[in-house]
Amino acid sequence: MVQPARIDEDGAGRRAFRNQLAVVTGIMPVIAFVLVVDRQEVGVLATLGAALPLVALVVTALARPGADPRWFALVLALDVAGIAFIRGDVPSIGVSALFVLPALWAGYAFGLPGAASTAGITVVLLWIGAPREWDVIDTADTARLISLPLVIVAVSGTAAVLAARARARQELLRRQTVLLQQRLTAVVAREELVRATLDSVDFDVLAFDAEGGTTVANHGRQGSALDDLASAPGDASLAELVRRTLDGDELEDVLVAVRPGDGAVRTYSINTRLLPPDTGGGVLVARDVTAERSALDARDDLVASVSHELRTPTTAVLGSVELAREVPGLPETAERMLDVAARNAERLVELVSGILRAAREDRVDLVLAPCDLVDVIEAAVEAAGPAARAAGVELRLPVCSGPVPVVADAFRVRQVVDNLVSNGVKYNHAGGWVELGAHAVGDRAWVIVRDDGIGIDDEDQTHLFERFFRAEAVRSSTIHGTGLGLAICRQIAERHGGDLTVSSMLGEGTTVTMTIPVGGPGRTGGAR
Protein backbone atom coordinates (compact mmCIF):
# COMPACT_ATOMS: atom_id res chain seq x y z
CA MET A 1 0.00 0.00 0.00
CA VAL A 2 1.25 3.48 -0.83
CA GLN A 3 2.54 5.45 2.21
CA PRO A 4 1.17 8.97 2.49
CA ALA A 5 3.27 12.06 2.87
CA ARG A 6 3.30 13.81 6.27
CA ILE A 7 0.02 15.64 6.38
CA ASP A 8 -2.33 16.80 9.03
CA GLU A 9 -4.88 14.02 9.50
CA ASP A 10 -7.60 16.34 10.83
CA GLY A 11 -10.22 16.66 8.09
CA ALA A 12 -8.56 14.00 5.85
CA GLY A 13 -11.98 12.57 4.93
CA ARG A 14 -13.28 15.96 3.80
CA ARG A 15 -10.18 16.59 1.71
CA ALA A 16 -10.50 13.15 0.11
CA PHE A 17 -14.14 13.88 -0.74
CA ARG A 18 -13.20 17.17 -2.41
CA ASN A 19 -10.42 15.48 -4.41
CA GLN A 20 -12.70 12.64 -5.45
CA LEU A 21 -15.41 15.10 -6.45
CA ALA A 22 -12.87 16.76 -8.74
CA VAL A 23 -12.06 13.39 -10.34
CA VAL A 24 -15.74 12.57 -10.85
CA THR A 25 -16.35 16.04 -12.26
CA GLY A 26 -13.58 15.38 -14.80
CA ILE A 27 -14.77 11.87 -15.78
CA MET A 28 -18.51 12.38 -16.12
CA PRO A 29 -18.38 14.99 -18.93
CA VAL A 30 -16.19 12.64 -21.01
CA ILE A 31 -18.64 9.77 -20.50
CA ALA A 32 -21.53 12.07 -21.41
CA PHE A 33 -19.71 13.18 -24.56
CA VAL A 34 -19.08 9.57 -25.61
CA LEU A 35 -22.76 8.68 -25.04
CA VAL A 36 -23.80 11.52 -27.26
CA VAL A 37 -21.27 10.96 -30.06
CA ASP A 38 -20.88 7.18 -30.15
CA ARG A 39 -23.41 5.48 -27.88
CA GLN A 40 -22.91 1.98 -29.38
CA GLU A 41 -19.27 1.93 -28.07
CA VAL A 42 -20.42 2.17 -24.46
CA GLY A 43 -20.54 -1.36 -23.08
CA VAL A 44 -20.40 -3.10 -19.73
CA LEU A 45 -16.80 -2.05 -19.02
CA ALA A 46 -17.54 1.61 -19.63
CA THR A 47 -20.62 1.41 -17.40
CA LEU A 48 -18.63 -0.29 -14.65
CA GLY A 49 -15.82 2.23 -15.08
CA ALA A 50 -18.22 5.12 -14.69
CA ALA A 51 -19.73 3.52 -11.56
CA LEU A 52 -16.44 2.95 -9.72
CA PRO A 53 -15.55 6.67 -9.27
CA LEU A 54 -19.11 7.29 -8.06
CA VAL A 55 -18.76 4.50 -5.53
CA ALA A 56 -15.45 5.99 -4.43
CA LEU A 57 -17.16 9.38 -4.06
CA VAL A 58 -19.77 7.84 -1.75
CA VAL A 59 -17.04 6.14 0.28
CA THR A 60 -15.17 9.41 0.81
CA ALA A 61 -18.41 11.21 1.68
CA LEU A 62 -19.13 8.66 4.43
CA ALA A 63 -15.56 8.65 5.81
CA ARG A 64 -14.89 10.17 9.20
CA PRO A 65 -13.08 13.54 9.18
CA GLY A 66 -10.15 12.07 11.11
CA ALA A 67 -9.86 8.83 9.12
CA ASP A 68 -6.40 7.43 8.33
CA PRO A 69 -5.52 8.95 4.91
CA ARG A 70 -3.71 5.78 3.86
CA TRP A 71 -7.08 4.12 3.25
CA PHE A 72 -7.76 6.59 0.45
CA ALA A 73 -5.15 4.84 -1.64
CA LEU A 74 -7.98 2.36 -2.29
CA VAL A 75 -10.07 5.24 -3.66
CA LEU A 76 -7.26 6.08 -6.06
CA ALA A 77 -7.15 2.45 -7.13
CA LEU A 78 -10.89 2.53 -7.87
CA ASP A 79 -10.43 5.70 -9.94
CA VAL A 80 -7.58 4.21 -11.97
CA ALA A 81 -9.55 0.98 -12.48
CA GLY A 82 -12.66 2.91 -13.51
CA ILE A 83 -10.77 4.95 -16.11
CA ALA A 84 -9.09 1.76 -17.37
CA PHE A 85 -12.50 0.07 -17.78
CA ILE A 86 -13.92 3.06 -19.64
CA ARG A 87 -10.86 3.10 -21.90
CA GLY A 88 -11.42 -0.63 -22.58
CA ASP A 89 -14.65 0.23 -24.36
CA VAL A 90 -13.63 3.64 -25.68
CA PRO A 91 -9.84 3.63 -26.41
CA SER A 92 -9.62 7.31 -27.30
CA ILE A 93 -7.10 9.98 -26.44
CA GLY A 94 -9.78 11.90 -24.55
CA VAL A 95 -10.47 9.02 -22.17
CA SER A 96 -6.76 8.27 -21.70
CA ALA A 97 -6.17 11.85 -20.60
CA LEU A 98 -8.40 11.16 -17.58
CA PHE A 99 -5.48 9.31 -15.98
CA VAL A 100 -4.08 12.75 -15.18
CA LEU A 101 -6.75 13.27 -12.49
CA PRO A 102 -5.86 10.40 -10.10
CA ALA A 103 -2.18 10.99 -10.79
CA LEU A 104 -2.62 14.62 -9.72
CA TRP A 105 -4.45 13.57 -6.57
CA ALA A 106 -1.83 10.94 -5.75
CA GLY A 107 0.98 13.49 -6.05
CA TYR A 108 -0.82 15.97 -3.83
CA ALA A 109 -2.04 13.56 -1.15
CA PHE A 110 0.77 10.98 -0.97
CA GLY A 111 3.84 12.85 -2.15
CA LEU A 112 6.51 11.52 -4.48
CA PRO A 113 5.94 7.83 -3.57
CA GLY A 114 2.24 8.11 -4.38
CA ALA A 115 2.95 10.09 -7.56
CA ALA A 116 5.49 7.55 -8.76
CA SER A 117 3.21 4.57 -8.02
CA THR A 118 0.11 6.04 -9.66
CA ALA A 119 2.00 7.45 -12.62
CA GLY A 120 3.76 4.12 -13.17
CA ILE A 121 0.50 2.13 -13.09
CA THR A 122 -1.28 4.51 -15.48
CA VAL A 123 1.65 4.54 -17.92
CA VAL A 124 1.71 0.73 -17.92
CA LEU A 125 -2.03 0.67 -18.58
CA LEU A 126 -1.56 3.12 -21.47
CA TRP A 127 1.21 1.06 -23.00
CA ILE A 128 -0.70 -2.23 -22.62
CA GLY A 129 -3.66 -0.63 -24.32
CA ALA A 130 -7.26 -1.69 -24.81
CA PRO A 131 -8.18 -4.88 -26.70
CA ARG A 132 -7.26 -4.62 -30.43
CA GLU A 133 -5.95 -1.09 -29.79
CA TRP A 134 -2.53 -1.78 -31.22
CA ASP A 135 -3.68 -3.79 -34.25
CA VAL A 136 -2.95 -0.73 -36.30
CA ILE A 137 -0.61 2.01 -34.98
CA ASP A 138 -0.89 5.43 -36.49
CA THR A 139 0.45 8.89 -35.62
CA ALA A 140 -2.32 9.48 -33.06
CA ASP A 141 -0.90 6.65 -30.96
CA THR A 142 2.21 8.73 -30.35
CA ALA A 143 0.21 10.76 -27.82
CA ARG A 144 -0.77 7.62 -25.95
CA LEU A 145 2.70 6.11 -25.95
CA ILE A 146 4.93 9.12 -25.32
CA SER A 147 3.28 12.50 -24.85
CA LEU A 148 0.49 11.49 -22.48
CA PRO A 149 2.74 9.42 -20.15
CA LEU A 150 5.15 12.34 -19.96
CA VAL A 151 2.30 14.70 -19.10
CA ILE A 152 1.00 12.34 -16.40
CA VAL A 153 4.46 11.97 -14.85
CA ALA A 154 5.07 15.74 -14.99
CA VAL A 155 1.69 16.64 -13.51
CA SER A 156 1.91 14.06 -10.73
CA GLY A 157 5.51 14.98 -9.84
CA THR A 158 4.78 18.71 -9.90
CA ALA A 159 1.76 18.20 -7.65
CA ALA A 160 3.92 16.19 -5.23
CA VAL A 161 6.63 18.88 -5.12
CA LEU A 162 4.13 21.73 -4.69
CA ALA A 163 2.27 19.81 -2.01
CA ALA A 164 5.56 19.11 -0.20
CA ARG A 165 6.41 22.81 -0.27
CA ALA A 166 2.95 23.71 0.94
CA ARG A 167 3.23 21.21 3.78
CA ALA A 168 6.69 22.54 4.64
CA ARG A 169 5.34 26.07 4.81
CA GLN A 170 2.41 24.86 6.86
CA GLU A 171 4.75 23.03 9.24
CA LEU A 172 6.96 26.11 9.51
CA LEU A 173 3.96 28.27 10.27
CA ARG A 174 2.78 25.73 12.82
CA ARG A 175 6.14 25.69 14.56
CA GLN A 176 6.33 29.47 14.50
CA THR A 177 2.82 29.63 15.92
CA VAL A 178 3.77 27.22 18.70
CA LEU A 179 6.96 29.19 19.42
CA LEU A 180 5.06 32.48 19.38
CA GLN A 181 2.44 31.04 21.70
CA GLN A 182 5.17 29.83 24.07
CA ARG A 183 6.84 33.23 24.02
CA LEU A 184 3.51 34.96 24.55
CA THR A 185 2.71 32.66 27.47
CA ALA A 186 6.13 33.36 28.99
CA VAL A 187 5.71 37.12 28.53
CA VAL A 188 2.23 37.07 30.06
CA ALA A 189 3.49 34.99 32.99
CA ARG A 190 6.44 37.36 33.48
CA GLU A 191 4.13 40.37 33.28
CA GLU A 192 1.79 38.84 35.85
CA LEU A 193 4.77 38.12 38.12
CA VAL A 194 6.05 41.70 37.79
CA ARG A 195 2.58 43.12 38.41
CA ALA A 196 2.04 40.86 41.41
CA THR A 197 5.44 41.93 42.76
CA LEU A 198 4.72 45.61 42.22
CA ASP A 199 1.29 45.34 43.82
CA SER A 200 2.83 43.74 46.92
CA VAL A 201 5.37 46.46 47.74
CA ASP A 202 4.84 49.44 50.00
CA PHE A 203 5.50 52.10 47.38
CA ASP A 204 3.91 53.17 44.12
CA VAL A 205 5.67 52.73 40.77
CA LEU A 206 4.87 54.53 37.53
CA ALA A 207 6.55 53.79 34.19
CA PHE A 208 6.01 56.32 31.41
CA ASP A 209 6.98 56.64 27.76
CA ALA A 210 8.90 59.42 25.99
CA GLU A 211 5.69 61.49 25.69
CA GLY A 212 4.86 61.15 29.38
CA GLY A 213 2.06 58.64 28.88
CA THR A 214 1.62 55.90 31.48
CA THR A 215 2.78 52.42 30.41
CA VAL A 216 2.84 50.56 33.74
CA ALA A 217 1.46 51.64 37.11
CA ASN A 218 0.76 49.93 40.40
CA HIS A 219 -0.89 50.83 43.62
CA GLY A 220 1.22 49.62 46.53
CA ARG A 221 -0.32 48.15 49.60
CA GLN A 222 -0.42 51.59 51.18
CA GLY A 223 -1.82 52.62 47.83
CA SER A 224 -2.56 56.31 47.31
CA ALA A 225 0.68 58.06 46.30
CA LEU A 226 0.01 58.20 42.56
CA ASP A 227 -3.58 59.33 43.12
CA ASP A 228 -2.50 62.06 45.55
CA LEU A 229 0.28 63.28 43.25
CA ALA A 230 -2.02 63.24 40.22
CA SER A 231 -4.35 65.71 41.92
CA ALA A 232 -1.59 67.82 43.49
CA PRO A 233 -1.12 71.37 42.18
CA GLY A 234 1.99 73.04 40.74
CA ASP A 235 5.46 71.54 41.02
CA ALA A 236 4.22 68.70 43.22
CA SER A 237 1.92 67.32 40.52
CA LEU A 238 2.63 63.96 38.94
CA ALA A 239 2.68 65.47 35.44
CA GLU A 240 5.29 68.06 36.49
CA LEU A 241 7.51 65.41 38.11
CA VAL A 242 7.35 63.32 34.93
CA ARG A 243 8.13 66.35 32.79
CA ARG A 244 11.18 67.24 34.89
CA THR A 245 12.47 63.71 34.51
CA LEU A 246 11.99 63.71 30.74
CA ASP A 247 13.87 67.03 30.65
CA GLY A 248 16.87 65.22 32.16
CA ASP A 249 16.44 66.17 35.83
CA GLU A 250 16.42 62.79 37.57
CA LEU A 251 15.04 63.15 41.10
CA GLU A 252 16.75 61.64 44.13
CA ASP A 253 14.76 61.41 47.38
CA VAL A 254 12.84 64.61 46.65
CA LEU A 255 10.24 65.21 49.35
CA VAL A 256 6.83 66.32 48.12
CA ALA A 257 4.08 67.31 50.55
CA VAL A 258 0.49 67.10 49.31
CA ARG A 259 -2.87 67.70 50.92
CA PRO A 260 -5.44 65.25 49.47
CA GLY A 261 -9.18 65.49 49.87
CA ASP A 262 -9.23 64.27 53.47
CA GLY A 263 -7.21 67.35 54.54
CA ALA A 264 -4.30 65.42 56.08
CA VAL A 265 -0.85 66.38 54.79
CA ARG A 266 1.12 63.48 53.37
CA THR A 267 4.80 63.51 52.47
CA TYR A 268 6.17 61.38 49.64
CA SER A 269 9.77 60.62 48.74
CA ILE A 270 10.14 60.76 44.94
CA ASN A 271 12.86 59.01 42.92
CA THR A 272 12.92 59.02 39.13
CA ARG A 273 15.18 57.45 36.54
CA LEU A 274 15.34 57.75 32.76
CA LEU A 275 15.23 54.51 30.77
CA PRO A 276 17.85 53.81 28.05
CA PRO A 277 17.43 55.93 24.88
CA ASP A 278 16.40 52.95 22.76
CA THR A 279 13.52 52.32 25.19
CA GLY A 280 12.59 55.90 26.01
CA GLY A 281 10.59 57.22 28.92
CA GLY A 282 11.39 56.64 32.57
CA VAL A 283 10.28 55.29 35.94
CA LEU A 284 8.95 57.15 38.99
CA VAL A 285 8.87 55.62 42.48
CA ALA A 286 6.80 57.33 45.18
CA ARG A 287 7.09 56.21 48.81
CA ASP A 288 4.95 57.47 51.64
CA VAL A 289 7.33 58.81 54.31
CA THR A 290 4.75 60.73 56.32
CA ALA A 291 5.24 58.55 59.40
CA GLU A 292 9.03 58.71 59.07
CA ARG A 293 9.03 62.50 58.76
CA SER A 294 6.73 62.78 61.76
CA ALA A 295 9.07 60.56 63.76
CA LEU A 296 12.09 62.63 62.71
CA ASP A 297 10.32 65.84 63.64
CA ALA A 298 9.39 64.37 67.01
CA ARG A 299 12.96 63.22 67.56
CA ASP A 300 14.35 66.62 66.65
CA ASP A 301 11.86 68.31 68.96
CA LEU A 302 12.93 66.01 71.79
CA VAL A 303 16.63 66.54 71.11
CA ALA A 304 16.19 70.29 70.91
CA SER A 305 14.16 70.34 74.12
CA VAL A 306 16.58 68.17 76.05
CA SER A 307 19.60 70.04 74.69
CA HIS A 308 18.06 73.36 75.68
CA GLU A 309 17.27 72.10 79.17
CA LEU A 310 20.82 70.76 79.55
CA ARG A 311 22.47 73.90 78.28
CA THR A 312 20.99 76.19 80.92
CA PRO A 313 22.26 74.37 84.05
CA THR A 314 25.56 73.53 82.36
CA THR A 315 26.15 77.20 81.63
CA ALA A 316 25.27 77.98 85.23
CA VAL A 317 27.78 75.38 86.45
CA LEU A 318 30.47 76.84 84.21
CA GLY A 319 29.73 80.34 85.51
CA SER A 320 29.92 79.15 89.11
CA VAL A 321 33.25 77.46 88.42
CA GLU A 322 34.64 80.68 86.97
CA LEU A 323 33.47 82.63 90.04
CA ALA A 324 35.01 80.04 92.32
CA ARG A 325 38.35 80.31 90.53
CA GLU A 326 38.38 84.06 91.29
CA VAL A 327 38.24 83.51 95.06
CA PRO A 328 41.64 84.57 96.49
CA GLY A 329 43.81 82.14 98.38
CA LEU A 330 42.53 78.92 96.79
CA PRO A 331 44.72 75.89 97.42
CA GLU A 332 46.59 74.57 94.36
CA THR A 333 44.67 71.32 94.49
CA ALA A 334 41.36 73.16 94.37
CA GLU A 335 42.52 75.22 91.40
CA ARG A 336 43.42 72.06 89.50
CA MET A 337 40.06 70.52 90.26
CA LEU A 338 38.28 73.71 89.18
CA ASP A 339 40.31 73.69 85.93
CA VAL A 340 39.18 70.12 85.24
CA ALA A 341 35.58 71.06 86.01
CA ALA A 342 35.79 74.11 83.73
CA ARG A 343 37.24 72.16 80.81
CA ASN A 344 34.62 69.45 81.06
CA ALA A 345 31.80 71.98 81.51
CA GLU A 346 32.98 73.81 78.38
CA ARG A 347 33.10 70.53 76.51
CA LEU A 348 29.57 69.72 77.67
CA VAL A 349 28.34 73.15 76.54
CA GLU A 350 29.98 72.63 73.16
CA LEU A 351 28.40 69.18 72.81
CA VAL A 352 24.95 70.42 73.77
CA SER A 353 25.27 73.39 71.41
CA GLY A 354 26.25 71.09 68.56
CA ILE A 355 23.30 68.78 69.20
CA LEU A 356 20.94 71.74 69.37
CA ARG A 357 22.34 73.17 66.14
CA ALA A 358 22.00 69.81 64.36
CA ALA A 359 18.41 69.43 65.52
CA ARG A 360 17.51 72.87 64.18
CA GLU A 361 19.44 72.53 60.94
CA ASP A 362 16.59 70.93 58.97
CA ARG A 363 14.33 73.85 59.78
CA VAL A 364 16.53 76.71 58.61
CA ASP A 365 15.86 78.03 55.12
CA LEU A 366 18.63 79.40 52.94
CA VAL A 367 18.84 83.14 52.45
CA LEU A 368 20.22 83.40 48.94
CA ALA A 369 21.99 86.47 47.66
CA PRO A 370 25.00 87.32 45.46
CA CYS A 371 28.26 86.94 47.37
CA ASP A 372 31.98 86.39 46.78
CA LEU A 373 33.51 83.11 47.96
CA VAL A 374 36.93 84.78 48.25
CA ASP A 375 35.52 87.28 50.76
CA VAL A 376 33.93 84.43 52.75
CA ILE A 377 37.22 82.52 52.88
CA GLU A 378 39.26 85.57 53.89
CA ALA A 379 36.83 86.31 56.72
CA ALA A 380 37.06 82.71 57.95
CA VAL A 381 40.90 82.84 57.88
CA GLU A 382 40.90 86.06 59.86
CA ALA A 383 38.57 84.61 62.49
CA ALA A 384 40.56 81.37 62.82
CA GLY A 385 43.93 83.16 63.05
CA PRO A 386 44.26 83.26 66.89
CA ALA A 387 43.41 79.57 67.32
CA ALA A 388 45.80 78.61 64.52
CA ARG A 389 48.67 80.64 66.00
CA ALA A 390 48.06 79.11 69.41
CA ALA A 391 48.26 75.60 67.85
CA GLY A 392 51.34 76.46 65.80
CA VAL A 393 49.49 75.90 62.49
CA GLU A 394 49.97 78.18 59.49
CA LEU A 395 46.89 79.33 57.56
CA ARG A 396 47.62 79.75 53.85
CA LEU A 397 45.47 81.73 51.45
CA PRO A 398 47.02 81.78 47.95
CA VAL A 399 46.65 84.91 45.88
CA CYS A 400 43.41 84.52 43.88
CA SER A 401 43.11 85.64 40.27
CA GLY A 402 39.90 87.48 41.09
CA PRO A 403 36.58 87.25 42.89
CA VAL A 404 34.41 84.11 42.70
CA PRO A 405 30.83 85.43 42.61
CA VAL A 406 27.99 83.02 43.41
CA VAL A 407 24.36 83.11 44.46
CA ALA A 408 24.38 81.46 47.88
CA ASP A 409 23.70 81.89 51.58
CA ALA A 410 26.96 83.56 52.66
CA PHE A 411 26.29 82.85 56.34
CA ARG A 412 25.85 79.12 55.71
CA VAL A 413 28.88 78.93 53.40
CA ARG A 414 30.91 80.71 56.07
CA GLN A 415 29.66 78.14 58.59
CA VAL A 416 31.04 75.35 56.36
CA VAL A 417 34.42 77.06 55.88
CA ASP A 418 34.74 77.82 59.62
CA ASN A 419 34.11 74.18 60.45
CA LEU A 420 36.59 72.89 57.86
CA VAL A 421 39.31 75.33 58.98
CA SER A 422 38.65 74.43 62.62
CA ASN A 423 39.07 70.73 61.81
CA GLY A 424 42.24 71.43 59.84
CA VAL A 425 43.75 73.24 62.80
CA LYS A 426 42.41 70.90 65.48
CA TYR A 427 43.57 67.64 63.80
CA ASN A 428 47.03 68.92 62.91
CA HIS A 429 50.45 69.17 64.54
CA ALA A 430 52.70 72.04 65.48
CA GLY A 431 54.37 73.38 62.35
CA GLY A 432 51.58 72.14 60.10
CA TRP A 433 49.55 74.16 57.64
CA VAL A 434 45.99 74.62 56.37
CA GLU A 435 45.46 75.99 52.86
CA LEU A 436 42.20 77.45 51.49
CA GLY A 437 41.14 78.35 47.96
CA ALA A 438 38.15 79.04 45.75
CA HIS A 439 37.58 79.08 42.00
CA ALA A 440 34.79 78.64 39.46
CA VAL A 441 34.63 76.74 36.16
CA GLY A 442 31.52 76.98 34.04
CA ASP A 443 28.40 76.79 36.20
CA ARG A 444 30.14 75.23 39.24
CA ALA A 445 32.19 76.81 42.05
CA TRP A 446 34.70 75.05 44.31
CA VAL A 447 35.85 75.73 47.86
CA ILE A 448 38.88 73.61 48.79
CA VAL A 449 40.44 73.24 52.24
CA ARG A 450 43.68 71.19 52.51
CA ASP A 451 45.94 70.38 55.44
CA ASP A 452 48.95 68.20 56.26
CA GLY A 453 47.51 66.98 59.55
CA ILE A 454 47.01 63.53 61.04
CA GLY A 455 44.68 62.33 58.25
CA ILE A 456 41.82 59.83 58.45
CA ASP A 457 41.92 56.05 58.25
CA ASP A 458 40.29 54.52 55.14
CA GLU A 459 37.81 52.55 57.24
CA ASP A 460 36.69 55.67 59.10
CA GLN A 461 36.18 57.69 55.89
CA THR A 462 33.02 55.73 55.05
CA HIS A 463 31.37 57.05 58.25
CA LEU A 464 32.52 60.66 58.19
CA PHE A 465 29.11 62.11 57.36
CA GLU A 466 27.22 60.12 59.98
CA ARG A 467 26.00 62.27 62.83
CA PHE A 468 27.93 61.92 66.11
CA PHE A 469 30.61 59.75 64.47
CA ARG A 470 34.19 60.30 65.61
CA ALA A 471 37.16 58.24 64.52
CA GLU A 472 38.67 55.83 66.99
CA ALA A 473 42.01 57.68 66.93
CA VAL A 474 40.47 61.01 68.03
CA ARG A 475 38.05 59.47 70.53
CA SER A 476 41.01 58.20 72.51
CA SER A 477 42.82 61.55 72.28
CA THR A 478 42.38 64.84 74.10
CA ILE A 479 40.85 66.49 71.00
CA HIS A 480 37.26 67.45 71.71
CA GLY A 481 34.42 67.35 69.19
CA THR A 482 30.78 66.36 68.66
CA GLY A 483 30.97 64.43 65.39
CA LEU A 484 28.32 66.72 63.87
CA GLY A 485 30.39 69.22 61.89
CA LEU A 486 30.92 67.35 58.60
CA ALA A 487 27.33 66.07 58.55
CA ILE A 488 26.03 69.64 58.84
CA CYS A 489 28.53 70.90 56.24
CA ARG A 490 27.45 68.34 53.66
CA GLN A 491 23.80 69.12 54.37
CA ILE A 492 24.42 72.81 53.71
CA ALA A 493 26.27 72.00 50.47
CA GLU A 494 23.44 69.74 49.29
CA ARG A 495 20.85 72.44 50.05
CA HIS A 496 22.77 74.69 47.72
CA GLY A 497 22.45 72.02 45.02
CA GLY A 498 26.05 70.85 45.43
CA ASP A 499 28.08 68.33 47.40
CA LEU A 500 30.93 68.00 49.87
CA THR A 501 33.61 65.30 49.58
CA VAL A 502 36.60 64.28 51.71
CA SER A 503 39.86 62.74 50.51
CA SER A 504 42.42 61.78 53.16
CA MET A 505 45.45 59.60 53.84
CA LEU A 506 46.42 58.62 57.37
CA GLY A 507 49.47 60.56 58.47
CA GLU A 508 49.61 62.74 55.34
CA GLY A 509 46.65 65.09 55.54
CA THR A 510 43.12 65.75 54.35
CA THR A 511 41.47 67.59 51.45
CA VAL A 512 37.82 68.67 51.70
CA THR A 513 36.05 70.00 48.59
CA MET A 514 32.68 71.73 48.49
CA THR A 515 31.02 72.33 45.09
CA ILE A 516 27.94 74.49 44.57
CA PRO A 517 26.15 75.91 41.50
CA VAL A 518 27.28 79.41 40.62
CA GLY A 519 23.71 80.51 39.92
CA GLY A 520 22.18 79.05 43.05
CA PRO A 521 20.20 75.84 43.77
CA GLY A 522 18.37 74.36 40.80
CA ARG A 523 20.51 76.16 38.20
CA THR A 524 22.35 73.03 36.98
CA GLY A 525 21.52 69.43 36.13
CA GLY A 526 23.06 68.36 39.38
CA ALA A 527 20.87 70.51 41.56
CA ARG A 528 18.41 68.97 43.90
Steps between C-alpha positions, in 0.01 A plus 500: 500500500625848417629697804363852528710809538503675840172683511265616765245222547228732633238532226666234276158357408370839387810563291468156340136573415594829333778331300272216396229746400754666271581163340132418449439847359777434246381149402126551466513761219719265292255213551211730409682611185563139395132411557396784278753444220539122491247330727550150350864495631385524861488147638514326835860605571426866439192480723699330775781752457260789539349340813829443684589872545144562621535221753831649610329839537239346731773330703687827553176680587428245775857499638567652839681837498793353693529176301846360421588652158681183395163334439432747220761325291217252435291788363781584260511137393126508426546817293785351297303177449189693397689704240668181374159331459358799314806504274444127432177586322602841368879499427522868411752767586232692689431212738871425547559858610277431802792315660640844580233552769589213739868559431456863607317395815762237582781755470320748722378259768781242518807687382767367267443131591130528419571698182754246380272202574190647336689641204676167445174301508322738261793503256506119500126494434547745211777294347309171538204660330140394451408181311592526127631853564842431357385299197573806295734774632472842349634846587223559756642217710811708561300703753402186687847349500723801563335838547221399737725293733741792519215736586370264770846463655561877486162590648522242778860592589427873494198449725716299742771769511250785543314308768829430681585870493154590621528250784846633586365853517207379705734317738721808527200716576382246755836496674519878494149516642595259778819697572310829496238356732773379737667840495167673553420270792842570652458876454152495653626292793795737549269801480266347757798428727628858467153642562446274800840607635428868446157473660654340810754772582447798726566766238341607174676456165420680176668426166446753222597532135692778323179707470417466869220249450456226760616152393506314833362608837430329829335590822711379791346353807490844658360603165426869448824675399433514126141613556608773743778622270270496197267747670776711657547855369811667356847350528376216720270362230571164342505651150761759605722235662484291182578803286805589710629147462452500123688832491800319651457595867498162674362536853671349803301477825308820427240560770159611377225599743141479376164560661243255355126524540495378860702808607791307654845596371697210358868503410637287217860424410537514120772325298506501121726343241516530122489176301762430228458712183397202288212437743407858582300632791580442865389365837367686805492347849293671770529388863286626783738634767242692701549282808879516467500879469270528800734278700802707395323821593407353837857385555639840409251669731607270783870553432456875480297505821742283693802687364346832599421374849855366538665814373352729764627318813830416331559867427412578860751240622769646276426850630519381860833331431639822355383695807654241728834527321503875576486445877840606643717257689372178341719197563687368194308175513169684488616706203590184310164346576322819392703498175387143431140594577521805272645305208238229525218753545618683187512172313147419616377843387664448162342155465155624596532797264598270215205269564264796517640643177466164322141462616410844366693466176215340303274792581720786383433632151777637282521874451638526149677807372801585280826462691872445441653172618842667529359750751341215699829309513704805601257574783523140623884513493500822698267355763699176533837679523533510884415131543739404220787703648439347841520149344808586295315444169548728200192615307573542129285698260655505150463813293176461300470612139179684582168477680283186481142632491216259580137509605502335842432543870826667608433429868456127437803481269703678767375243752638221277838671452532576874437136583748371241772744612434410864542130419817570303651681796366266768616174332846628411842525663725787594667634187221376275297702254144546373447637149174646363394590147201569279443504125221456246484310170189524288188481716674344804705658781751324726615568855803288593656463845824295527726419793801282582356378829450155649267380221214250520510122480337347189252303710388812686449702179184304416335632820615861494159645417311301762378715785693465828768283336858555614797294391651259747834685494346833610258346750796373698681835477456829682347665190141596571216490248136401447519307173235729348707750302553313171141372495370857529750626240392244242135578571562869434685419176217274382241770576692725267468233230860383541703248697785467747768230471799398713826346380756404765803282568597402853805694610514718187204735520147566381335684210135608525323633189163673490334560160192716448321642193613850412143610430347354813302179572317352203714680240684187378417140415654393825281715718254346734 
